Amino acid sequence: MYIYNQKLIKMSEVLITAIFAACLLGGVYIYAYWATTSGSLEDENQNFIPDSWEKNFKWLFTGKTVIMLILGLIIGYLIGAST
């Protein structure tokens, strides 16, 4: 019983971390979209990624779908395994 409780606590910590990461990345994507559509940041090629961010963080925006999919799968698995 003690080992099961420790496993459940570790899974819940990973779940909280995954939810936080998904919310943080979602906020970054939403802010990038808002900043480019409102004109606050420059976006010459109209891909909703600010040009100043595109130089350093292109990988974050090109892998957006895969990153969010993996986080969603992790969150779904952990919720399913904890019940």
Backbone torsions as a table, in degrees:
resi	resn	phi	psi	omega
1	MET	NA	-39.2	-179.1
2	TYR	-64.3	-41.3	-179.3
3	ILE	-67.0	-38.9	178.1
4	TYR	-62.6	-40.9	179.3
5	ASN	-65.2	-40.7	177.7
6	GLN	-63.6	-40.6	178.8
7	LYS	-64.4	-40.8	179.3
8	LEU	-65.5	-38.5	178.1
9	ILE	-66.2	-43.3	178.9
10	LYS	-64.8	-39.7	178.8
11	MET	-65.5	-37.7	179.9
12	SER	-70.1	-33.2	176.2
13	GLU	-67.2	-40.9	177.1
14	VAL	-66.7	-38.0	178.1
15	LEU	-62.2	-45.6	178.8
16	ILE	-62.3	-41.1	178.5
17	THR	-64.7	-42.2	179.7
18	ALA	-66.4	-40.7	177.8
19	ILE	-64.3	-42.7	178.1
20	PHE	-61.4	-44.2	-179.8
21	ALA	-63.9	-40.8	178.9
22	ALA	-64.4	-42.6	178.6
23	CYS	-66.0	-40.7	179.8
24	LEU	-64.4	-47.9	179.3
25	LEU	-66.3	-39.2	176.4
26	GLY	-60.3	-40.1	177.2
27	GLY	-64.2	-38.6	177.9
28	VAL	-65.1	-44.2	179.8
29	TYR	-64.8	-41.7	179.2
30	ILE	-65.9	-42.7	179.1
31	TYR	-63.9	-40.4	178.9
32	ALA	-62.5	-42.1	178.2
33	TYR	-64.3	-47.0	-179.3
34	TRP	-63.0	-43.1	-176.6
35	ALA	-66.3	-35.2	179.9
36	THR	-79.3	-35.7	179.9
37	THR	-74.6	-30.5	179.4
38	SER	-81.9	-13.8	178.6
39	GLY	91.3	6.3	178.9
40	SER	-65.9	-38.0	178.8
41	LEU	-122.0	148.2	-175.2
42	GLU	-80.4	136.3	177.6
43	ASP	-140.9	94.8	-174.5
44	GLU	-71.2	-37.2	-175.0
45	ASN	-94.8	8.6	173.9
46	GLN	54.8	42.6	176.3
47	ASN	-107.5	14.1	177.4
48	PHE	61.7	26.3	172.9
49	ILE	-121.3	119.8	179.2
50	PRO	-57.6	138.8	-176.7
51	ASP	-60.3	-33.9	179.4
52	SER	-68.0	-29.7	178.4
53	TRP	-84.0	-28.4	-174.2
54	GLU	-64.7	-29.6	179.7
55	LYS	-64.9	-46.0	-173.2
56	ASN	-96.9	-28.1	-171.7
57	PHE	-122.2	31.4	179.9
58	LYS	-58.3	-38.4	-178.8
59	TRP	-62.4	-32.7	-179.4
60	LEU	-68.1	-35.1	-177.9
61	PHE	-87.8	-30.8	178.1
62	THR	-73.5	-30.4	178.9
63	GLY	-97.3	19.5	-175.4
64	LYS	-56.6	-46.2	-177.1
65	THR	-65.6	-44.3	-178.6
66	VAL	-67.9	-41.4	-179.9
67	ILE	-62.2	-47.1	-179.7
68	MET	-68.6	-33.4	176.5
69	LEU	-64.1	-46.2	179.7
70	ILE	-63.3	-44.1	177.1
71	LEU	-62.5	-39.3	177.6
72	GLY	-64.4	-41.4	177.4
73	LEU	-64.8	-41.1	178.0
74	ILE	-63.3	-45.5	179.9
75	ILE	-63.8	-44.6	178.7
76	GLY	-62.2	-43.0	178.4
77	TYR	-63.0	-45.9	-177.3
78	LEU	-66.6	-36.7	176.7
79	ILE	-66.9	-42.2	179.0
80	GLY	-66.1	-37.0	-177.4
81	ALA	-78.1	-21.8	-176.3
82	SER	-85.9	-11.3	-179.8
83	THR	-95.7	NA	NA
